[in-house]
């Protein structure tokens, strides 16, 4: 009875915490279907006439170019991160050499530098190579931003591969390329998917570089959301509609890849 009561209590606490975390998102989506007058009421309005006017206004405000820039910056940077992180993680886990720990520390130390301390030289460099206000500058920056995390994550996934599997592959005559592409990559595919999804979330949500290095041709969706913060005040309903559209692609991708994500993040948890 005590064990059953404890399980019931934990279930109630878990549901309460889940509702607590999800409620802001629910309220954002609910507000996006309101008129501005209903969204500004002091007493929260739960009963109202739903409308799609705010979504229409968001699309009329020119969401398309911002969405395209975010897709380009996120997808291309994630592909580059995976392409660079896989061989790096392989070299640092399966075939470690002298100085591996120093290399790993160097990778993660790049995340310790405050971004604001580097924005001036980055701005000058982008201006000198004609990448200012260009989405490809964001691609390069997002690749460098996510690469250390990807290397560390993928290295842990590679280390979970049993040594016996690699030894059997070598006995069968597998070379370096075959070992990596035919043996290792299929086994760590869930981990690669989890890493790519996390990097995509970081790139999609990044705001600081986008707002400081782009203006007209290269701004992304987070920069678009700032446009609803004006001197006249906040357009709550319209901002909620824009934010809902902004998070929708990541939510859809995460829902599609949830099985791979769970498998990837739980690699090594069970033997």
N, C-alpha and C positions, 0 to 999 in steps of 0.2 A: 504493500500500500504506500509506504514511504517513497519507494522508487517510482511508482506510478504518479504520485503527487508531485515529486520533483520533476518528472518529465513533462507533466502538464504545465507546471510553473515556467519551465524553460521555454516551452512552446508559446505560452502567452507573452513572455518577455521578448522572444524572437519576433513574433507578430507585431508587437508594439513598436519595437525598434524599426522593423521594416516599414510600417506605416509612417513612422516619424521621418524616415529618410525619403520616402517616396512622395509624401504629401506636398512638398514644395514643387515637385515636378507636376503632380496632379493639378495643383492650383494654377501653375503657369499655363497648362493646356486648357484648363477651364476658363481662365481669363482671356485666352486668345479668341474665344467664341463670344465675347461680350462686346458691347459698345463701350466707348470711353466713359460715358456717364455712369454705366454700371460698374466699371472697373475702379472708379474713383470714389465710390461710396465709403463712408467711414465704417459702417457696419457691413461686413462681407455679404455679398449677394450670392445666394445659391440658386435662387429661382429667377430665371431671366429668359428672354427669347434668344436662342442661339442664332448667330449670324456668321457668315464667312466674309464679311466686309473687310475685316482686318487682314486676312490672308490676301485678298484682292489688292488692298493698298500696299502690302509688302511686295508683291510681285510687280505692281506698277511703279514701285520705288526703285526698281532696277536691281533685283536680287541676282539675276542670271550671271552677270560677269563676276560678281564676288564668289558665287557658288562654283563657277568654272575655275577660278583661280585657286580656291581651296582644294578642289578635286585634283588639279594638276600638282600643286605643292605637296599634297598628302600622298597621293598614289606614287608619283615619281620618287619622292624622297624615301618612301617605304621600300620600294623596289631596290633603290641604291643601298639602303641600310642593310637589307637582307643579303644582297650580292656581296657587300664588303664584310659583313659580320660573320657569315658562315665560314669562309676560309680562315678568318682571324680566330674565331672560336675553335675551329678544328686545330689550328696550329698551337693554341694556348692550352688545349685540353688533351687531345689524343697524342700529339707529338710535341710536348713541352720541351723547351730548351732553356739554357741558362739566361736568367733575366726575365723569366715569365712573370714573376710577381711584380717586378718593377714596371713591366709593360702594363699589367692590369691596374696597378696603382696610378700610372700616368693616365690611362683611359678614364678612370673614375674621377681623378683630380680635376679634369676639365669641367666637371659638373659643379665643382666647388667655387668657381669664379662667378661672382655676381654678373648677370647679363648686362646690367646698367653700366658696369665699369668698362665694358668692351664695346658699347654701342658707338662711341665716337670713332675709333679706328675702323670699325666695320662699316660705318657710314661713309667714311673717306675712301676706303678701299672699294666699296660698291660704286661710288661716284667715279673713281678713276678708271674702272674697267667697264663703265657704262651699264651697270646692272642696277642702278638706283631706280626705284619705281618699276621693278621688273619681277615677275613671279619666279624667274629662275634664280634670282638671288635668295629667295625664300627656300627654294628647293635645296640649294647648297647649305644654307644655314640649318634647315631642319634635318638634313642628313648628318651634319656634324653634331647637332644637338642630341640626336637619338642613337648615334652609333655606339657611344660608350655603354649605354644601358643594354643595347642589343647584344654587344659582345659578351658582357657579363652574364646575361640571361642564357644565351645560346651555349656559352661555355659550360654552365651548370647542366644543361640538357645533354650535351655531348658526354659529360663525365658520367652520366647515368647509364650509358650504353655498356653492357657487360664486356669485359676484355675478352672473354671466350669467343664472342661473336666475331670480333676483329681478328683473333688468332685463326679461327676457322676460315675466314675469308682469305687470309694470307696463305694458308695451307692450300686452298683451292686455286691459288695463283692470282688473286685479285691485286691489281696495282693500286697506286695512290688514287687515281681518278675513279676507278671502279669502287674502291672502298668508300669513297666519299659519296658518290652519286647513287650507287646501287645498294649499299649497306646502311650507311649512317643516315643519310637524308630521309629515307622512308621511315626509319625508326624515330627520328626526332622531329618529324613533320608537325605533330601537334604543338611542340615547343616553338617551332618556327612560326606557326600560325598565331600562337599567343603573343610572341614577341612582336610580330608585324602589327597585330591589332593594337597593342599598347602604344607602339610608335605612331600608329595612325591617329590614335586619340590625342596624343601629345601634339602632333603636327596640326591636327584639325583645330584644336583649341588654342594654339599659340597666338598671342596678341601683341606682345611687346615689339618683336621684330617687324611684324606686319604694319603696325601703326606708325613706326618710326622710319621705315625704309620704303614704304609705298604711299602713293597719294591718289593717282588716277587710274593707272594701267594695271597695277598689281595688288590692290587690297583684297583681303580675304573676308570670309563671313564674319569673324569677330569684329573686324573694323566696320563692317556694315551695321552691326548692332549698335555701335556707338552713335550712329546717326540719328537714333531715336531719342537721344538725350540732348535736349535743346535748352536754350535759355528760358523758354516758356514753360519748361517742366518736362516730366516724363510722360510719354504716351504709353501707358501701361498695357492696354489691350493690344496695340500694334506691336509693342516690344515683345510681348508674350508670344504673339503669332510668329514674329521673326525668330525668336529664340527656339520655339518649337520646331520650326523648319530647319534651324541650324543643327539641332541635336538629332534630328530624324535620321540622316544618313548613317551616323555612327551607331545609333541604336539598331538600325536594320542590319548593318554589317555584324555587329556584336551578336544579334539574335541568330543570324545565319551561322556564324562561326562559334556558337556557344559550346558545342560539343568539343570541338578542337581546343577551344580556350580552356575549358575545365580540364581536359586531359593534359594539356601543355603545362598549366600552372600546378597540376598535382603530380607531375613527373618526379619521381624520387621520394614521394611521400609514403609510398607503400613498397615494400620489397616482396 
